[in-house]
Amino acid sequence: MQTITISGKARQSVGKVATKADRVAGNIPCVMYAGNEVVHFTATISELRGILYTPKFYKAIINIDGTTHEALLKDVQMHPISEEILHVDFHKLIPGVKVIVDVPINIVGQSPGVKEGGKLLVKVRKVKVKATPENLVDSVNVDISDLKLGQSFKVRDIKADGFEVLNSPAIPLVSIEITRALKSAATEAAKAASSGKKK
């Protein structure tokens, strides 16, 4: 899966005074959880920007004073008015230990229904996936190559290789909607055929 590298510095103190000093210095307090282990560190906004401001799903390679950790972004705390980043939480990845994450869908293929004038309607943009770090994926493919007018691609249609999708199998992810123009054209065609038969 896609990765992004972040350089951080271990925090020697985590109290309110130290936290304020870190922010004044332009550093953002961060914490990384790994079971009972908690690692406190700071990073600059330039280091964090790539993982904070993107719709993509990344695995973070965090280097803290020379020690490298693999982690996932867990939570971001922002100021309610200024939207300044106040704190960032990460979840450390441990080999063989499954994690649950929200992964974006990736639409592939061309739908016959769209070619006929239907509209592609994306109903769900992310699915909940459970997997070990070794089998994590940065996106889940949704192949619309077989979707005709009025059909949907549902959670049960995902080809999960090495991971488990936790959403309800019946939930539609994308649908090919029959537009008003197509409905009107079908109605007009039906009327024309009907009048033709009467003659």
C-alpha positions in Angstrom: 0.0 0.0 0.0 1.0 3.6 -0.4 3.2 5.0 2.4 4.2 8.5 3.6 7.2 9.3 5.7 7.0 11.6 8.8 9.9 12.8 10.9 9.2 13.5 14.5 11.0 14.3 17.8 10.2 12.5 21.1 8.6 14.7 23.7 10.3 14.9 27.0 7.3 16.4 28.8 3.6 16.2 28.0 2.0 18.6 30.4 0.0 21.7 29.5 3.0 24.0 29.7 5.1 21.8 27.5 2.3 21.4 25.0 1.8 25.1 24.7 5.6 25.6 24.3 5.6 23.0 21.5 2.8 24.8 19.6 4.4 28.2 20.0 7.6 26.7 18.5 5.5 25.5 15.5 5.4 21.9 16.5 2.2 19.8 16.7 1.9 17.3 19.6 1.3 13.8 18.5 0.8 10.4 20.2 1.1 6.9 18.8 -0.8 4.1 20.5 0.3 0.4 20.4 -1.6 -1.6 22.9 -0.2 -0.6 26.3 2.6 1.4 24.8 2.2 5.1 24.2 4.7 7.2 22.3 4.6 11.0 22.6 6.3 13.0 19.9 6.0 16.2 17.9 6.1 16.9 14.1 5.7 20.1 12.0 2.7 20.8 9.9 4.9 20.4 6.8 5.7 16.9 7.8 2.1 16.0 8.6 0.4 17.9 5.7 0.7 14.9 3.3 -1.3 12.6 5.5 -3.8 15.1 6.9 -5.0 16.9 3.8 -5.7 14.0 1.4 -8.6 11.7 0.6 -6.2 8.9 0.0 -5.4 6.2 2.6 -1.7 6.0 3.6 0.4 4.0 5.9 2.7 6.3 7.9 6.4 5.5 8.3 7.2 7.6 11.4 10.9 8.2 12.3 11.2 9.4 15.9 14.8 10.2 16.8 16.1 7.5 14.5 13.6 4.8 15.4 11.1 3.9 12.7 7.5 2.9 13.3 4.7 1.9 11.0 1.3 3.5 11.9 -2.1 4.7 10.7 -3.7 8.0 11.2 -6.3 7.6 13.9 -7.7 11.0 14.9 -7.1 14.7 14.4 -8.1 17.4 16.9 -8.7 20.9 15.4 -9.5 24.3 16.9 -13.3 24.8 16.5 -12.9 28.3 15.1 -9.4 28.7 13.5 -9.3 25.0 12.4 -5.6 25.0 13.5 -4.3 21.4 14.0 -4.0 20.9 17.8 -3.2 17.3 18.2 -2.8 14.1 16.0 -3.2 10.5 17.1 -1.7 7.5 15.4 -2.2 3.8 15.8 1.0 1.7 15.6 0.9 -1.3 13.3 2.1 -4.6 14.8 2.9 -7.5 12.4 0.1 -10.2 12.5 -2.3 -8.1 14.6 -5.5 -7.1 12.7 -6.7 -3.5 12.5 -10.0 -2.0 11.4 -9.8 0.9 9.0 -11.9 2.9 6.6 -10.6 2.5 3.0 -11.8 4.5 0.0 -13.3 2.7 -3.0 -11.7 2.8 -6.4 -14.0 2.6 -9.4 -12.6 0.7 -12.3 -14.0 -0.3 -15.7 -16.7 1.1 -17.9 -20.4 0.5 -17.4 -22.6 -0.5 -20.3 -25.4 1.3 -18.6 -23.5 4.5 -18.5 -22.7 4.1 -22.3 -26.5 3.9 -22.8 -27.0 7.2 -21.1 -27.3 6.1 -17.4 -25.7 8.1 -14.6 -23.1 6.6 -12.3 -24.2 7.3 -8.7 -21.6 6.8 -6.0 -23.5 6.0 -2.7 -20.6 5.0 -0.4 -17.1 6.3 -0.8 -15.4 4.2 1.9 -15.8 0.7 3.3 -14.6 -0.7 6.7 -11.9 -3.2 6.3 -10.3 -5.6 8.8 -6.8 -7.0 8.0 -3.3 -7.5 9.3 -0.7 -4.8 8.4 0.7 -7.2 5.8 -2.6 -7.4 3.9 -3.8 -3.8 4.3 -4.9 -2.1 1.0 -5.0 1.6 0.3 -8.2 1.2 -1.8 -10.9 -1.4 -2.7 -11.7 -1.9 -6.3 -15.3 -1.6 -7.5 -15.5 -3.0 -11.0 -18.5 -1.5 -12.9 -17.8 -3.3 -16.2 -20.9 -5.5 -15.9 -23.3 -2.9 -14.5 -26.3 -2.2 -16.8 -29.1 0.4 -16.4 -30.7 0.2 -12.9 -28.1 -2.2 -11.5 -25.8 -1.7 -8.4 -22.4 -3.0 -7.2 -22.9 -4.1 -3.6 -20.5 -4.8 -0.7 -20.9 -8.6 -1.4 -19.5 -8.1 -4.9 -16.1 -6.9 -3.6 -13.3 -9.4 -4.2 -11.6 -9.4 -0.8 -8.2 -11.0 -1.0 -6.5 -11.2 2.4 -8.9 -8.8 4.1 -12.4 -8.8 5.4 -15.1 -6.1 4.6 -17.2 -5.4 7.6 -20.0 -3.4 6.0 -23.4 -5.1 5.4 -23.2 -7.3 2.3 -26.4 -5.8 0.9 -25.3 -2.2 0.9 -25.0 -0.8 -2.6 -21.7 1.1 -3.2 -22.5 2.5 -6.7 -25.5 2.3 -8.9 -26.3 3.1 -12.6 -29.3 5.5 -12.4 -31.8 5.7 -15.2 -32.0 9.4 -15.9 -35.2 11.4 -16.6 -34.2 11.8 -20.2 -34.0 8.1 -20.7 -37.3 7.6 -18.9 -38.9 10.2 -21.1 -37.5 8.7 -24.2 -38.7 5.2 -23.2 -42.2 6.7 -22.5 -42.3 8.4 -25.9 -41.1 5.3 -27.6 -43.8 3.3 -25.8 -46.5 5.8 -26.8 -45.3 5.8 -30.5 -45.4 2.0 -30.5 -48.9 2.0 -29.0 -50.3 4.5 -31.4 -48.7 2.5 -34.3 -50.5 -0.6 -33.2 -53.9 1.2 -33.0 -53.5 2.3 -36.6 
